[in-house]
Amino acid sequence: GVVVLEVKARTPAARLGVKRGDIVVAVNNEKIVSVKQLATLLAIGGGAWRLSLERDGKIFNLAIQG
């Protein structure tokens, strides 16, 4: 997974409650293993993504439409 270092205000991620320190473990059901892979998947997502985040040992699934 990839650790979230910053969440900008007024973004879809911020509105959904993504926080600094969350770990992105999957995007659109594809396991994330690098920052490069995450950036690529977000770039080709067409403005809609399903994120799986880990926070405090729990997994949260979010649908983001940007």
N, C-alpha and C positions, 0 to 999 in steps of 0.2 A: 504494500500500500504506500500511499504518499501522504505525508503530514501537511495539513493546511497551515500555512504560516500567516496568512492575512486574508480577511474577508472585507471587501470594500462596501461601504455604506450604500444603501439604496440599490443593491444588485439582487437578482432573484435568489442567489445563495444566501445573502444576508436576511432577506425576508423569510426564508424557510428555516432560519436558525442555525445555519452552518457556522461553526465557531473555530477560532484559532486552536490548533491542537487536535482537531478531528483528523481521522485517518481515512482517506478515500481508498476503499478496498476494491470497488468495482464501479464501472460505468457501463450502463446498458448490458448488464450481466457478464461483462468481460473483466476478469481479474486484473487489477492494476499492479504493475511491477516497477514502473519508473515514471519520473516526471514527464519525460518525452512522450511516453505512451499516453499518459493522461491528457497532455496538451493536444495530441493528435486526435484522440477520441472526442474531446470537447470541440475541436475545430470542425470536425465533420459531423457533429451531432445534429445539425440542422436546426439548432435552437431549442431542442427538447432532449433531456437526458434523464435517465434513471440512475441515481447515485446510491451506492451503499457506503455508509460511513460508520466507522467504529469510534465510539466515545465511551470512556470508562468501562471498557470490556463488553459493551452492548453494541449491536448492529442496528442502524437506522436506515430505512430505505426511503429516499426522497425522489419525487418527480419534479423536475425543474423545466419550465418553459421560458426561454429568454427572448 
